């Protein structure tokens, strides 16, 4: 898969924030599904939110995925949005990013594009589903179409850790040392594949 793609090539933006690497791992599984369905996955992250007393970090990270720009968001054909669960909600860096998308909202750049959400949390009942639902809110305000995971996916009926119809998820354990299970990975890949198929269908629709 590619983390950078040509501006002329339609792509699905996989936008995530990750504290311990588990949300990032889910993002790459979703990207795998996107590319299996024949679309390009553009993987991006967001910088941490720092207090005023903290030295400003460079616009390009020293390692890891590039930070998302407004052009990355504006020009995407679809979006997979991921964040760890922080008290039942998306992490502050991701919320801060969306709080600064008013120009894109005013222009309607994301209207009628498909979107999906995914998350990871340390505990089994630590707010995964509320995080997924609250991540949908800004996407709905932008006029995006939410794509979930249907129960036709066998792993959704079988999983005993992460995985919801609202979006892929992972339970990493309190020490964040639990690996992504086969079912969690399978659902993330399936979500990416469904998102890409939906994006291709919508791109051919006449509005």
C-alpha positions as CSV (number, residue, x, y, z in Angstrom):
1,X,0.0,0.0,0.0
2,X,1.1,3.6,-0.4
3,X,1.2,6.4,2.1
4,X,1.6,9.0,-0.6
5,X,-0.3,9.0,-3.9
6,X,-0.6,11.3,-6.9
7,X,-3.1,14.1,-6.6
8,X,-4.6,13.0,-9.9
9,X,-5.4,9.5,-8.6
10,X,-8.7,9.0,-6.7
11,X,-7.9,7.9,-3.1
12,X,-9.4,7.0,0.2
13,X,-8.0,9.0,3.0
14,X,-7.1,6.9,6.1
15,X,-6.8,9.5,8.8
16,X,-5.8,8.4,12.3
17,X,-4.3,9.4,15.6
18,X,-2.5,6.8,17.7
19,X,-0.9,6.8,21.1
20,X,0.6,3.3,21.4
21,X,0.5,2.1,17.8
22,X,-2.7,0.0,17.9
23,X,-4.9,2.5,16.2
24,X,-2.2,2.9,13.6
25,X,-2.2,-0.9,13.0
26,X,-5.9,-0.8,12.5
27,X,-5.5,2.0,10.0
28,X,-3.1,-0.1,8.0
29,X,-5.4,-3.0,8.0
30,X,-8.2,-0.8,6.7
31,X,-5.8,0.5,4.0
32,X,-5.1,-3.1,3.0
33,X,-8.8,-3.6,2.4
34,X,-9.1,-0.4,0.4
35,X,-6.3,-1.4,-1.9
36,X,-7.6,-4.9,-2.2
37,X,-10.8,-3.3,-3.6
38,X,-8.8,-1.5,-6.3
39,X,-8.4,2.0,-4.8
40,X,-5.5,3.9,-3.4
41,X,-5.2,4.4,0.3
42,X,-3.6,7.7,1.4
43,X,-2.5,7.3,5.1
44,X,-2.2,10.4,7.2
45,X,-2.1,11.2,10.9
46,X,-2.5,14.4,13.0
47,X,0.0,16.1,15.4
48,X,-0.4,16.1,19.1
49,X,-2.0,19.1,20.7
50,X,0.5,21.0,22.8
51,X,0.2,23.7,25.4
52,X,1.5,27.2,24.5
53,X,4.6,26.5,26.6
54,X,5.7,23.6,24.5
55,X,8.1,24.2,21.6
56,X,6.4,24.0,18.3
57,X,7.2,20.8,16.4
58,X,8.1,20.8,12.6
59,X,5.2,20.6,10.1
60,X,6.7,17.3,8.8
61,X,7.2,14.6,11.4
62,X,10.7,13.1,11.8
63,X,9.3,9.6,11.4
64,X,6.0,7.9,10.7
65,X,3.1,9.0,8.5
66,X,2.8,12.5,7.2
67,X,0.4,14.9,8.9
68,X,-2.9,15.4,7.1
69,X,-3.4,18.7,5.2
70,X,-6.7,20.3,4.4
71,X,-6.0,19.4,0.7
72,X,-5.6,15.7,1.7
73,X,-9.1,15.9,3.3
74,X,-10.8,18.1,0.6
75,X,-9.7,16.0,-2.4
76,X,-10.4,12.5,-1.0
77,X,-13.0,10.2,-2.5
78,X,-13.8,8.7,0.9
79,X,-12.5,8.7,4.4
80,X,-11.7,6.2,7.2
81,X,-11.3,8.1,10.5
82,X,-9.6,6.5,13.5
83,X,-8.8,7.5,17.0
84,X,-8.1,5.8,20.3
85,X,-10.8,6.0,22.9
86,X,-10.3,8.8,25.4
87,X,-13.0,8.8,28.0
88,X,-15.6,7.6,25.5
89,X,-14.7,10.1,22.8
90,X,-12.1,10.7,20.2
91,X,-8.6,12.0,21.3
92,X,-8.1,15.7,21.6
93,X,-5.6,15.9,18.6
94,X,-8.2,14.5,16.2
95,X,-11.0,16.7,17.7
96,X,-8.8,19.7,17.2
97,X,-8.2,18.8,13.6
98,X,-11.9,18.6,12.9
99,X,-12.6,21.8,14.7
100,X,-10.5,23.5,12.0
101,X,-12.3,22.2,9.0
102,X,-14.9,25.0,8.8
103,X,-13.7,26.2,5.4
104,X,-14.1,22.7,3.9
105,X,-17.6,22.5,5.6
106,X,-18.6,25.9,4.1
107,X,-17.5,24.8,0.6
108,X,-19.3,21.4,0.9
109,X,-16.1,19.6,-0.2
110,X,-17.0,16.3,1.6
111,X,-20.7,16.1,0.8
112,X,-21.9,12.8,-0.6
113,X,-18.6,11.1,0.0
114,X,-18.5,7.8,2.1
115,X,-16.8,7.7,5.5
116,X,-16.2,5.1,8.2
117,X,-14.7,5.1,11.7
118,X,-12.5,2.9,13.8
119,X,-11.0,2.9,17.2
120,X,-8.9,1.1,19.8
121,X,-9.2,1.2,23.6
122,X,-7.5,-0.4,26.6
123,X,-10.5,-2.1,28.2
124,X,-13.4,-4.2,26.8
125,X,-16.0,-1.7,28.0
126,X,-14.0,1.5,27.8
127,X,-16.2,3.4,25.4
128,X,-15.5,2.0,22.0
129,X,-19.0,2.4,20.7
130,X,-19.5,5.9,22.0
131,X,-16.2,6.9,20.5
132,X,-17.2,5.5,17.1
133,X,-20.6,7.3,17.3
134,X,-19.1,10.6,18.3
135,X,-16.6,10.4,15.5
136,X,-19.5,10.2,13.1
137,X,-20.9,13.5,14.2
138,X,-18.5,15.9,12.4
139,X,-18.7,13.6,9.3
140,X,-22.5,13.9,9.3
141,X,-22.2,17.7,9.6
142,X,-19.9,17.6,6.6
143,X,-22.6,15.7,4.6
144,X,-20.7,12.5,4.4
145,X,-22.4,9.0,4.1
146,X,-21.5,6.6,7.0
147,X,-20.4,3.1,6.0
148,X,-20.4,0.5,8.8
149,X,-19.7,-3.2,8.9
150,X,-22.7,-5.6,8.1
151,X,-23.4,-8.8,10.0
152,X,-22.8,-10.6,6.8
153,X,-19.1,-10.4,7.9
154,X,-18.7,-13.7,9.8
155,X,-16.1,-12.2,12.2
156,X,-18.6,-9.7,13.5
157,X,-20.7,-12.6,14.9
158,X,-17.6,-14.5,16.1
159,X,-15.4,-11.8,17.7
160,X,-15.1,-11.8,21.5
161,X,-12.9,-8.7,21.7
162,X,-13.1,-5.7,19.3
163,X,-15.4,-5.3,16.3
164,X,-18.8,-3.5,16.0
165,X,-21.3,-2.8,13.3
166,X,-20.4,0.9,13.8
167,X,-16.8,0.3,12.7
168,X,-13.7,-1.8,13.3
169,X,-12.2,-1.7,16.8
170,X,-9.5,-3.3,18.9
171,X,-9.1,-4.0,22.6
172,X,-5.4,-3.5,23.4
173,X,-5.5,-4.2,27.2
174,X,-4.6,-1.9,30.0
175,X,-0.9,-2.1,29.2
176,X,-1.6,-1.8,25.4
177,X,0.2,-5.1,24.9
178,X,-2.6,-7.2,23.4
179,X,-2.1,-8.0,19.7
180,X,-4.8,-7.3,17.1
181,X,-6.8,-10.5,16.8
182,X,-7.5,-12.3,13.6
183,X,-11.2,-11.3,13.8
184,X,-10.4,-7.6,14.6
185,X,-8.0,-7.5,11.6
186,X,-10.5,-9.3,9.3
187,X,-13.2,-6.7,10.2
188,X,-10.8,-3.8,9.6
189,X,-9.9,-5.2,6.2
190,X,-13.5,-5.8,5.3
191,X,-14.4,-2.2,6.4
192,X,-11.7,-0.8,4.1
193,X,-12.9,-3.0,1.2
194,X,-16.5,-1.9,1.7
195,X,-15.6,1.7,1.9
196,X,-13.6,1.6,-1.3
197,X,-16.4,-0.2,-3.1
198,X,-18.9,2.4,-1.9
199,X,-16.6,5.2,-3.0
200,X,-16.3,3.8,-6.5
201,X,-20.1,3.4,-6.7
202,X,-20.8,7.0,-5.5
203,X,-18.2,8.4,-7.9
204,X,-20.2,7.0,-10.8
205,X,-23.5,8.3,-9.4
206,X,-25.2,11.4,-10.9
207,X,-26.2,13.9,-8.2
